[in-house]
Amino acid sequence: TLLGSNVAQVVVSSTATNSPQIVTLVGIGTNTAPTAIVEPTSLSFGNQSVNTTSAPPLSVTVSNTGNAVLAINSVSFTPAGQFLVLSNGCGSVSPGGFCTIQAVFRPTTTGPQAATLRILSNAGTGTNTVAVTGFGTAPLMVPSPNPLSFGTQAVNIASAPLTINVQSLGDSVLSNISLVVTGTQAAAFSVVNNCAGQVVAPGSSCGLSV
């Protein structure tokens, strides 16, 4: 019942000629409590396109190095929104055991994003934290030349084809490129979408034949 060293004696008596005998009892009293160890203490998701979800998820491991059951009460991000808890395998963790939390990054805006993963439990101060960062990216396209001039062309005779280069100048890949020819003289032009189905990396381009 006491912390630290506990010492007592047991006196054993009988009809023996060497009675009584004394047995010394020694023990050390310690606190019974869980200890939460969280690894890693930071997560970096790197670049991720806006409104898409990172894959694979990143994991955080919670270990109980104490001598009592660890109870994980809640797992959440502050602020919420850009980072999500994909799975939470933590509830009650026995001494010597561990559990895993998986998180993903789904940015809604471009630029650097940061949050704190808070793990609340019955250990220590009650809160363990993980610093989480990521960068939201978005594609940017610039067609050139603009305008595209064919000069003078005889009626009902097709001109030589010209090319519109679609340049990817953002910090994320450009995809799903489609086109529509509009205007009162739209029927005078024919466009071949050579960008269809392509994924254009930043700094690269694809062409539209007109």
N, C-alpha and C positions, 0 to 999 in steps of 0.2 A: 504493500500500500504506500510505500515511500519511494521517492526518487533517489537514485544513487545506490550505494552499497547497503545491503541489508544482511545482518549477521545475527544468528541465534544459536542456541544449543538444545539438543535433545539428550536428556538424562535417562539412560536405560538401567533399570534396577531389577535384580532377581536374587535367587538364593545362591548364585555363583559366588565363589570366593573373591573374584575380581570385580564384584558389583560395588558401586554403580560404574557404568561406562558413559562417557560423554561424546556425542557426535556433533561436530560443528556444522552449522548450515550457513551457506553463503550464497547470496544472489544479488543481482543488480536490477533495480527498478528503473524502467524507462517509460517515456510517454508513448501512448499508442495513437498514431496519426498517419494519414496518407501523405505522400509527397508527390506532387505533379511535376514531371520533367517534360518540357515541350521542345521538340526538335523537328525541323530547324526553327530558328527564331525570326526568320525573314523568308519571304517568297518573292521572286521576280518573274512575272509572266512575259516580259519583253513586249514586242509589238503585236498588236491584234487589231484587225479591221473592225471598224465601228459596226455594231449590231450583229457581230458574229461571236461565237463562243470558242474559247481556247480549247485545244485538245492536244495531248491527253491532259487530264486534271493533275494538279500538283497536290502533294500529300504532306500532312503534318502528323507526327506521331506523338501521342501522350503516354508516357510511362509512369507507373506507380512504383517508386522506389521506397515507399514508406512501409509501415507494418499494420495498416488498416485499409479497409476498402475505400477506394477513391470514387466519389460520385460526381460525374460531370453534369452540371445543372443546365447549362445552355452554351451554345456555340453560335456566334453571330459576327457580322462585319459592321464596323462603325467608321465612316458613314456607310449606309447601305446603298445598293444600286449598281455599282460597277463590278463588284466581285460577289460571287455566289457560293454558298456551301452546297456542293453537289451531293455529298453523302457524309453522314455523321455516324460512325460506328462506335461512338463513345457513350457509355451509360454508367455502369458500375464496373470498375476495374480492380481486380484483386491485387494484393501485394505481389510485386514481381511481374505483373501483367502489363499489357499496353493495348492501345486502340488507335484507330486511324481516322483522320478527317480529310476529306478531299474537297478541293476548291477549284473554281474556274473563273475566268475573266471574260466578261461580256461588256465591253465599253459602249456607252451611248453617246459619247462625245470624243473628239480628237484631243490629243495632247497627253501629258503625263497624268496618271491617276494613282491615288494612294489611299489606303484604308488600313484599319487595324482589325485583325481577327482576335476576338475576345473569347476566352475559354473560362467559364465560371465553374468553380468546383468547391468542394469542402476542404481543400488543401491550402495550407499557408494563409496568404492574404486573401485567397479566394479567387484571384484573377491571374491568368497567364495570357500574354499577348504575343501576336506574331505580326510583324510589319509586312505589308503586302503592297507591291507596286506593279504597274503596267503602263503601257503607252498605247493610246487609241490612235489608229491610223485610218486614212481615207484616201481613195484614189482621186486623181484630178486629171482631166483630159483637155487637150488643146488641139483642135483640128487646124491644119495649115496646108496650103495657103488659104486665106480667107479675106476677100472673095477669090473664088476660082474662076478665072476668065478664059473662055473659049475663043474670044475674038469674033470675027465674022465667019459665018458658016452658011453654005448654000442650003436652002430648004430641001428636006427629004433626003439629004445626004449625011450620013453619020460622020462625025468628026473623029479624029484620032483620040483615043482615051487619055484622060488626064487623071492624076492621082491626088487624093486628099489623104495626107498622112495624119493619123490620129496618134498623138504623142501622149504617153503616160508620164505625167510630171508630179504626181502625188507621192505619198510615202507608203502606198499600198498597191497591190496589183489591180489592174483594170480588166474587167471581164463583162460578159453579157452585153457586148456592143451591138446595137441595132440601129436602123436608120429608116427614116420616112422622108420621101421627097414631097414637099408641099409647095403651094403657090399656084397662081393662075396658069402658069406655063409648065407645071410639073411634068406633063406628059412629054415635053420636049427633051427630057433628060432621063437617062437610064443609068442606074448605079449598081455595081456589083460589090457586095459586102465581103471583102476578103478578110475582114476582122472577125467574122462569125465564128464562134466557138473558140476563139483565141483568148488566152490569158496573157496580158501584156504587162511585163514587169516595169517598175519605175525606171525611167530613162530610156525605155524602148518605145517602138511605135509599130503600127500596122497600117495597111493602106486600103482606101476605098477607090475603086476604079469607076470613073464617071465618063 
